[in-house]
Amino acid sequence: MLVSWSPRLITPKTFVFLLVNPASRPNASIQDNGVKLVDPRGDMLEASWETYATNLANAETTDDFIAVIEVIVKEHIRIDQPANVVYARDTRPSGTHLVAAFQDGLLAIGAHGRDEGITTTPILHYLVRCINTKGTNEAYGEDSIDGYFKKMTTAFKKLVAKKAKPPPLLVDCANGVGSIALKKLGEYLGPTLDLIPANTSINTRGALNHLCGADFVKTNQRLPPSLVNELKPNQWACSLDGDADRVIYYYIDDRGNFRLLDGDKIAALVAGFIVDLIKGTGIDNKEVYVGIVQTAYANGHSTAYLKKRLPVKCVPTGVKYLHHAAERFPIGVYFEANGHGTVLFSPSTLEALKAYQPNTPAQATCLNYLMDVTNLVNQTVGDALSDMLLVEAVLAHKSYGAFEWDSTYTDLPNRLVKVAVRNRAEFRTEDAERRLVTPWGMQARVDETVRKYDEGRSFVRPSGTEDVVRVYAEATDRAHADELAFKIAGIVYDDAGGDQRTRPKEFI
């Protein structure tokens, strides 16, 4: 059903892409499939359309399904206009069948389709914007996969020219489509940056994201087992996720400890670099400045560090909230702690940079670097490959190793716990999901518990996809962060009718 309704959501000049979600378990008998849709500018689907998608997915009969379609057509679609769709899939074998069904749908409604084969989510976002801005003042680039790699790598080469060559980078591709894109990226980079791919088994059933990838590293805060003997002390590496829209960095220090450089660290590194470039240009920083967007999951020390230097806004969890909030800044930097993020330059900022006349060669150099950054980042959506190159460029400019980057601030130890409950809808939040409104009285108990821990912080929010409640906690040391998380989880469990079968052993 998800595939069948995709082409019906098309408006003039809208290009939609299909991508199959990753298989998460090697021996799973049922594997989830899904569809992602892109709005005309290459951004995520406008939130108002989510209701239509939900109504279509939940239609119980054919007549109900047709009725929803008729409403969409009546309210939004001019059927006399041609429909154009660009689509692709990931590496899962089931993708071929889904694409075939999708193509049948396109044929049935007379829509034009453009099949980009197997590729990453961010590349499809890039193509959508390129196609729909072609020939305008906002033209984004060449609307081809080659155009994507050319734009990105050309900007990267300009940024690192005359800098010391970055050390070889070990890249965990999560056994996903990112391994294909990384190989092509390496061809375009040539000797500028040596990439060492790992976890590239795209044809092994169940290997996608299994014991590897950005989510594994962030959640478990340890190396993928396949890299344990590969990573040398103080050599940094990164992990992509299955569809290559997230990236997490990490390294092993001199004492053999695993050190995570997550989305918060990336945001601080990138934002600081852009701020330095703005200052270097001499441009009026009242009009051109950087703002940071975070969620409640951002580490408390990262927020404190950034607030001393930049405006910081906290929004509810979800890329759509981060992206739209970042658009309100002249230059908006957003990265979820899980490594999904990008940098957005507003149209007025881009015009100001293009029109600005520097007074000195040094200012001209900074301006050129800043323009290179606008071409390196994928401004349509978080992009692991683009973000990876941006990190490498910034580290080259600052002459930072992993330790120097990590030393910008020290993360508070943190813990994330899930609690299964009878009804997650009972949990309502406010203040960007940092405080509970209901169940009544629970937030007071959370506050009372948090006050007992040095630099303690905790929040409770319902999952958007599972019948569970997520509990996040942080404190000054690991033991206290764990203890706080499980105490709050115990409160949730006792007050909201938790499922005894899923009760974490730590708070039994």
C-alpha positions as CSV (number, residue, x, y, z in Angstrom):
1,M,0.0,0.0,0.0
2,L,2.8,2.4,0.8
3,V,4.1,2.1,-2.8
4,S,0.7,2.3,-4.4
5,W,-0.1,5.7,-2.9
6,S,3.2,7.4,-3.5
7,P,2.6,8.6,-7.1
8,R,-0.8,10.0,-6.1
9,L,0.8,12.6,-3.9
10,I,2.4,14.3,-6.8
11,T,1.8,18.0,-7.5
12,P,3.3,19.9,-10.4
13,K,7.1,20.0,-10.3
14,T,7.2,17.7,-7.3
15,F,9.5,14.7,-7.5
16,V,9.0,11.8,-5.2
17,F,11.5,9.1,-4.4
18,L,11.0,5.6,-3.1
19,L,13.5,4.0,-0.8
20,V,13.1,0.7,1.1
21,N,13.9,0.7,4.8
22,P,16.8,-1.5,5.9
23,A,16.5,-5.0,7.2
24,S,17.5,-4.8,10.9
25,R,17.8,-8.4,11.9
26,P,19.8,-11.2,10.2
27,N,17.2,-13.9,10.8
28,A,14.0,-11.8,10.7
29,S,11.1,-13.6,9.1
30,I,9.2,-10.3,8.5
31,Q,11.1,-7.3,7.2
32,D,9.6,-3.8,7.3
33,N,9.4,-1.9,4.0
34,G,8.7,1.8,3.6
35,V,8.5,4.8,1.4
36,K,10.1,8.2,1.8
37,L,8.7,11.2,0.0
38,V,10.4,14.5,-0.9
39,D,8.8,17.9,-1.3
40,P,9.6,20.1,-4.4
41,R,12.7,21.7,-2.9
42,G,14.2,18.5,-2.0
43,D,13.4,18.9,1.7
44,M,11.4,16.4,3.7
45,L,7.7,16.1,2.9
46,E,5.6,19.1,4.2
47,A,4.0,18.1,7.5
48,S,0.5,18.8,6.2
49,W,0.8,15.9,3.7
50,E,1.5,13.4,6.5
51,T,-2.2,13.3,7.4
52,Y,-3.1,12.2,3.8
53,A,-0.4,9.5,3.9
54,T,-1.8,8.3,7.2
55,N,-5.4,8.3,5.9
56,L,-4.3,6.3,2.8
57,A,-2.3,3.8,4.8
58,N,-5.2,3.2,7.2
59,A,-8.0,2.9,4.6
60,E,-9.8,-0.3,5.4
61,T,-11.5,-0.9,2.0
62,T,-10.8,0.0,-1.6
63,D,-13.7,2.4,-1.6
64,D,-12.2,4.2,1.5
65,F,-8.8,4.3,-0.3
66,I,-10.4,5.8,-3.4
67,A,-12.3,8.4,-1.3
68,V,-9.1,9.6,0.3
69,I,-7.4,9.9,-3.1
70,E,-10.4,11.9,-4.5
71,V,-10.1,14.4,-1.6
72,I,-6.3,14.8,-2.3
73,V,-6.9,15.4,-6.0
74,K,-9.8,17.8,-5.3
75,E,-7.8,19.9,-2.8
76,H,-4.3,19.9,-4.2
77,I,-3.7,18.3,-7.6
78,R,-4.3,19.7,-11.1
79,I,-4.8,16.6,-13.1
80,D,-4.2,18.5,-16.4
81,Q,-0.5,19.0,-15.3
82,P,2.1,16.3,-16.0
83,A,3.4,14.3,-13.1
84,N,7.1,13.6,-12.8
85,V,8.7,11.2,-10.4
86,V,12.3,10.4,-9.6
87,Y,12.8,7.3,-7.5
88,A,15.4,4.8,-6.3
89,R,15.9,2.1,-3.7
90,D,18.4,0.7,-1.3
91,T,20.2,-2.7,-1.5
92,R,17.5,-5.0,-0.1
93,P,16.4,-7.7,-2.5
94,S,12.7,-6.9,-1.9
95,G,13.4,-3.5,-3.5
96,T,13.2,-4.9,-7.0
97,H,9.6,-6.1,-6.4
98,L,8.5,-2.8,-4.8
99,V,10.0,-0.8,-7.6
100,A,8.1,-2.9,-10.1
101,A,4.9,-2.3,-8.3
102,F,5.7,1.4,-8.1
103,Q,6.4,1.5,-11.8
104,D,3.0,-0.1,-12.5
105,G,1.4,2.7,-10.5
106,L,3.2,5.3,-12.5
107,L,2.0,3.7,-15.7
108,A,-1.6,3.5,-14.5
109,I,-1.8,7.2,-14.0
110,G,0.3,8.3,-16.9
111,A,3.1,9.8,-14.8
112,H,6.7,10.1,-16.1
113,G,9.2,8.2,-14.0
114,R,13.0,8.5,-13.7
115,D,14.7,5.5,-12.1
116,E,18.0,6.2,-10.4
117,G,18.6,2.6,-9.4
118,I,20.3,1.9,-6.1
119,T,21.5,5.0,-4.4
120,T,21.5,6.9,-1.1
121,T,18.6,8.9,0.4
122,P,20.5,12.2,0.3
123,I,21.4,11.9,-3.4
124,L,17.7,11.7,-4.2
125,H,17.0,14.8,-2.1
126,Y,19.8,16.5,-4.0
127,L,18.3,15.5,-7.4
128,V,14.9,16.7,-6.6
129,R,16.1,20.2,-5.8
130,C,18.4,20.3,-8.8
131,I,15.5,19.3,-11.2
132,N,13.1,21.8,-9.7
133,T,15.5,24.8,-9.5
134,K,17.1,24.3,-12.9
135,G,17.2,27.5,-14.9
136,T,16.2,29.7,-11.9
137,N,18.2,32.0,-9.7
138,E,18.3,29.3,-7.1
139,A,19.7,26.6,-9.4
140,Y,21.3,24.1,-7.1
141,G,23.5,22.0,-9.3
142,E,23.6,19.4,-12.1
143,D,20.7,17.0,-11.8
144,S,22.6,13.8,-12.0
145,I,24.5,11.5,-9.6
146,D,27.7,12.5,-11.2
147,G,26.7,16.2,-10.7
148,Y,26.2,15.4,-7.0
149,F,29.7,14.0,-6.6
150,K,31.3,16.7,-8.7
151,K,29.8,19.5,-6.7
152,M,30.8,18.1,-3.4
153,T,34.3,16.9,-4.2
154,T,35.2,20.1,-6.1
155,A,34.3,22.2,-3.0
156,F,36.2,19.8,-0.7
157,K,39.3,20.0,-2.8
158,K,39.2,23.8,-2.8
159,L,38.8,23.8,1.0
160,V,41.8,21.5,1.7
161,A,44.1,22.9,-1.0
162,K,47.5,23.8,0.5
163,K,46.5,22.1,3.8
164,A,48.2,19.0,5.1
165,K,46.6,15.9,3.6
166,P,44.1,14.4,6.0
167,P,45.1,10.9,7.3
168,P,43.3,7.9,5.8
169,L,39.8,7.6,7.1
170,L,38.3,4.2,8.1
171,V,34.6,4.3,7.1
172,D,32.1,1.7,8.4
173,C,29.4,1.6,5.6
174,A,26.9,-0.4,7.7
175,N,26.8,-3.0,4.9
176,G,24.4,-0.6,3.1
177,V,24.1,1.5,0.1
178,G,26.6,3.9,1.5
179,S,29.4,1.4,0.5
180,I,28.4,1.9,-3.2
181,A,28.4,5.7,-2.9
182,L,31.6,5.7,-0.9
183,K,33.4,3.8,-3.6
184,K,32.3,6.4,-6.2
185,L,33.2,9.2,-3.9
186,G,36.7,7.9,-3.6
187,E,37.0,7.9,-7.4
188,Y,36.1,11.6,-7.5
189,L,38.4,12.5,-4.6
190,G,41.4,10.8,-6.0
191,P,44.5,11.3,-3.8
192,T,43.0,14.2,-1.9
193,L,41.6,11.9,0.8
194,D,42.2,8.1,1.2
195,L,39.0,6.3,2.3
196,I,39.2,2.8,3.8
197,P,35.8,1.1,3.5
198,A,34.6,-1.4,6.0
199,N,31.4,-3.4,6.4
200,T,30.5,-3.4,2.7
201,S,28.6,-6.7,2.5
202,I,25.6,-5.4,0.6
203,N,24.7,-8.8,-0.8
204,T,24.7,-10.7,2.5
205,R,21.1,-11.2,3.8
206,G,20.5,-9.5,7.1
207,A,23.9,-7.8,7.2
208,L,22.5,-4.3,6.9
209,N,23.2,-2.4,10.1
210,H,23.9,-5.7,11.9
211,L,26.5,-5.0,14.7
212,C,27.7,-2.0,12.7
213,G,26.6,1.4,11.5
214,A,26.0,4.8,13.1
215,D,23.1,3.6,15.3
216,F,25.0,0.7,16.7
217,V,27.9,2.9,17.6
218,K,25.8,5.6,19.1
219,T,23.5,3.3,21.1
220,N,26.2,0.9,22.4
221,Q,29.0,3.5,22.6
222,R,31.6,1.1,21.4
223,L,33.3,0.0,18.2
224,P,31.6,-2.3,15.7
225,P,33.2,-5.7,16.4
226,S,34.5,-5.9,12.9
227,L,36.7,-2.8,13.5
228,V,38.2,-3.8,16.9
229,N,41.4,-5.0,15.3
230,E,41.4,-2.4,12.6
231,L,41.5,1.0,14.4
232,K,44.8,2.2,15.8
233,P,45.1,4.5,18.8
234,N,44.2,8.1,18.0
235,Q,43.2,7.2,14.5
236,W,39.7,8.4,13.9
237,A,37.0,6.6,12.0
238,C,33.3,7.1,11.2
239,S,30.2,5.0,10.7
240,L,27.4,5.7,8.3
241,D,23.9,4.4,8.7
242,G,22.1,2.1,6.3
243,D,20.9,4.8,3.8
244,A,23.8,7.1,4.4
245,D,22.1,10.1,5.9
246,R,23.8,9.9,9.3
247,V,27.5,9.8,10.3
248,I,29.2,9.3,13.7
249,Y,32.9,9.7,14.4
250,Y,35.0,8.0,17.1
251,Y,38.5,7.0,18.0
252,I,40.5,4.9,20.6
253,D,42.6,7.1,22.9
254,D,46.1,6.3,24.3
255,R,44.6,4.3,27.2
256,G,42.5,2.1,24.9
257,N,39.3,3.9,25.7
258,F,36.5,4.3,23.1
259,R,35.7,8.0,22.5
260,L,32.6,9.0,20.7
261,L,32.4,12.1,18.5
262,D,28.7,12.3,17.8
263,G,26.3,14.8,16.2
264,D,26.8,17.2,19.1
265,K,30.6,17.2,18.6
266,I,30.1,17.6,14.8
267,A,27.8,20.6,15.3
268,A,30.2,22.3,17.6
269,L,33.2,21.7,15.3
270,V,31.4,22.9,12.1
271,A,29.6,25.9,13.7
272,G,32.9,27.2,15.2
273,F,34.6,26.9,11.8
274,I,31.9,28.8,10.0
275,V,31.8,31.5,12.7
276,D,35.6,32.0,12.3
277,L,35.2,32.3,8.5
278,I,32.4,34.9,8.9
279,K,34.7,36.9,11.2
280,G,37.5,36.6,8.7
281,T,35.4,38.0,5.8
282,G,34.7,41.2,7.7
283,I,31.0,41.0,6.7
284,D,28.4,42.4,9.0
285,N,27.7,39.6,11.5
286,K,24.4,41.2,12.5
287,E,23.0,40.0,9.2
288,V,25.1,36.9,8.6
289,Y,25.5,34.8,11.7
290,V,25.2,31.2,12.8
291,G,22.5,29.6,14.9
292,I,22.4,26.1,16.4
293,V,19.3,23.9,16.7
294,Q,19.3,20.9,19.1
295,T,16.8,18.5,20.6
296,A,16.5,17.4,24.3
297,Y,18.9,14.5,23.5
298,A,21.8,16.9,23.0
299,N,24.4,16.5,25.7
300,G,24.1,19.0,28.4
301,H,27.8,20.0,28.2
302,S,27.4,20.6,24.4
303,T,24.5,22.9,25.0
304,A,26.4,24.8,27.7
305,Y,29.5,25.1,25.4
306,L,27.5,26.4,22.4
307,K,25.3,28.8,24.4
308,K,28.4,30.7,25.4
309,R,29.2,31.3,21.7
310,L,26.0,31.2,19.6
311,P,22.2,31.4,19.8
312,V,20.9,27.9,20.5
313,K,17.3,26.7,20.0
314,C,15.8,23.5,21.3
315,V,13.0,21.8,19.4
316,P,11.1,18.5,19.6
317,T,12.8,15.3,18.4
318,G,12.6,14.8,14.7
319,V,14.5,16.0,11.6
320,K,11.5,18.0,10.3
321,Y,11.5,20.2,13.5
322,L,15.3,20.7,13.4
323,H,15.3,21.5,9.6
324,H,12.5,24.1,9.8
325,A,14.0,25.8,12.9
326,A,17.4,26.0,11.2
327,E,15.8,27.7,8.2
328,R,15.0,30.7,10.5
329,F,18.6,31.5,11.0
330,P,20.8,33.2,8.4
331,I,23.1,30.1,8.7
332,G,21.4,27.3,10.6
333,V,23.4,24.3,11.9
334,Y,21.6,21.3,13.2
335,F,22.8,17.9,14.1
336,E,20.9,15.3,16.1
337,A,23.1,13.5,18.6
338,N,22.7,10.4,16.3
339,G,24.7,12.1,13.6
340,H,21.9,13.3,11.3
341,G,22.2,17.0,10.3
342,T,23.4,19.6,7.9
343,V,24.0,23.3,7.5
344,L,21.4,25.6,5.9
345,F,22.3,29.0,4.3
346,S,19.2,31.2,3.8
347,P,18.6,32.7,0.3
348,S,19.3,36.2,1.7
349,T,22.6,35.0,3.2
350,L,23.7,33.5,0.0
351,E,22.9,36.7,-1.8
352,A,24.8,38.7,0.8
353,L,27.8,36.5,0.4
354,K,27.8,36.7,-3.4
355,A,27.4,40.5,-3.3
356,Y,30.0,41.1,-0.6
357,Q,33.3,42.8,-1.7
358,P,36.2,42.0,0.7
359,N,38.7,44.6,1.4
360,T,41.8,42.5,1.8
361,P,43.2,39.2,0.4
362,A,42.7,37.6,3.8
363,Q,39.0,38.5,3.7
364,A,38.7,37.2,0.2
365,T,40.2,33.9,1.2
366,C,37.7,33.5,4.0
367,L,34.9,34.4,1.7
368,N,35.9,31.9,-0.8
369,Y,36.2,29.2,1.9
370,L,32.7,30.1,3.1
371,M,31.3,29.8,-0.5
372,D,33.0,26.4,-0.8
373,V,31.2,25.3,2.4
374,T,27.9,26.2,0.8
375,N,28.7,23.9,-2.1
376,L,30.1,21.1,0.1
377,V,27.1,20.7,2.4
378,N,23.9,19.0,1.2
379,Q,21.4,21.7,2.2
380,T,18.4,19.5,1.4
381,V,18.8,16.9,4.2
382,G,21.4,15.3,6.4
383,D,24.0,13.6,4.3
384,A,26.6,11.3,5.8
385,L,29.1,11.7,2.9
386,S,28.7,15.4,2.7
387,D,29.0,15.8,6.5
388,M,32.0,13.5,6.5
389,L,33.9,15.6,4.0
390,L,32.9,18.8,5.9
391,V,34.4,17.4,9.1
392,E,37.6,16.3,7.3
393,A,37.9,19.8,5.8
394,V,37.4,21.5,9.2
395,L,39.9,19.2,10.9
396,A,42.4,20.0,8.1
397,H,42.0,23.7,8.6
398,K,42.4,23.6,12.3
399,S,45.2,21.0,12.2
400,Y,43.2,19.0,14.7
401,G,43.6,15.3,15.5
402,A,40.9,13.3,17.2
403,F,42.1,14.3,20.7
404,E,42.1,18.0,19.9
405,W,38.6,17.9,18.5
406,D,37.3,15.8,21.4
407,S,38.8,18.3,23.9
408,T,36.5,21.2,22.9
409,Y,34.2,20.1,25.7
410,T,33.7,16.9,27.7
411,D,30.4,15.0,27.3
412,L,28.4,14.2,30.4
413,P,27.9,10.5,30.7
414,N,24.4,9.5,29.6
415,R,22.0,6.6,29.4
416,L,18.9,5.9,27.3
417,V,16.3,3.4,28.5
418,K,13.1,2.2,26.9
419,V,10.0,1.2,29.0
420,A,7.1,-0.6,27.5
421,V,3.8,0.9,28.7
422,R,0.1,0.2,28.2
423,N,-0.6,3.4,26.3
424,R,2.2,5.8,25.2
425,A,-0.5,8.4,24.3
426,E,-0.9,9.0,28.0
427,F,2.4,10.7,27.9
428,R,2.2,14.3,26.7
429,T,5.1,16.7,26.9
430,E,6.0,20.4,26.6
431,D,9.1,22.6,26.4
432,A,10.5,20.8,23.4
433,E,9.7,17.4,25.0
434,R,11.8,18.2,28.0
435,R,9.0,18.1,30.6
436,L,5.9,15.9,31.1
437,V,2.4,17.4,31.2
438,T,0.8,14.0,31.7
439,P,0.6,11.6,33.5
440,W,-0.1,14.2,36.2
441,G,2.5,14.4,39.0
442,M,5.1,12.3,37.2
443,Q,7.3,15.3,36.3
444,A,7.4,16.4,39.9
445,R,8.8,12.9,40.9
446,V,11.3,13.1,38.0
447,D,12.5,16.6,39.2
448,E,12.8,15.3,42.8
449,T,15.0,12.4,41.7
450,V,17.1,14.5,39.3
451,R,18.0,17.0,42.1
452,K,19.9,14.2,43.9
453,Y,22.5,14.0,41.2
454,D,25.3,16.4,40.4
455,E,24.6,18.0,37.0
456,G,21.7,15.5,36.7
457,R,19.2,15.9,33.9
458,S,16.5,13.5,32.7
459,F,13.4,13.7,30.5
460,V,10.7,11.2,29.5
461,R,9.0,11.2,26.1
462,P,6.8,8.7,24.3
463,S,8.2,7.0,21.2
464,G,6.8,8.0,17.9
465,T,6.9,4.5,16.5
466,E,6.6,2.0,19.3
467,D,4.4,1.5,22.4
468,V,7.3,2.4,24.6
469,V,8.5,5.5,26.6
470,R,12.0,6.6,26.3
471,V,14.0,7.8,29.3
472,Y,17.1,9.9,28.9
473,A,19.4,10.7,31.8
474,E,22.9,12.3,32.3
475,A,25.1,13.0,35.3
476,T,28.7,13.7,36.1
477,D,29.8,10.1,36.1
478,R,28.7,6.9,34.3
479,A,27.4,5.1,37.4
480,H,25.2,8.0,38.4
481,A,23.9,8.5,34.8
482,D,22.9,4.8,34.7
483,E,21.4,4.9,38.1
484,L,19.4,8.0,37.4
485,A,18.1,6.6,34.1
486,F,16.9,3.4,35.7
487,K,15.3,5.2,38.7
488,I,13.3,7.4,36.3
489,A,12.4,4.3,34.3
490,G,11.2,2.7,37.5
491,I,8.9,5.7,38.1
492,V,7.5,5.4,34.6
493,Y,7.0,1.6,35.0
494,D,5.3,1.8,38.4
495,D,3.0,4.7,37.5
496,A,2.1,3.8,33.9
497,G,1.5,0.1,34.1
498,G,4.7,-1.2,32.5
499,D,4.9,-4.7,31.0
500,Q,6.6,-7.0,33.5
501,R,8.1,-9.0,30.7
502,T,10.1,-5.9,29.5
503,R,11.0,-4.5,32.9
504,P,14.8,-3.7,32.9
505,K,16.7,-5.8,35.3
506,E,18.5,-2.8,36.6
507,F,15.5,-1.5,38.5
508,I,13.8,-4.7,39.5
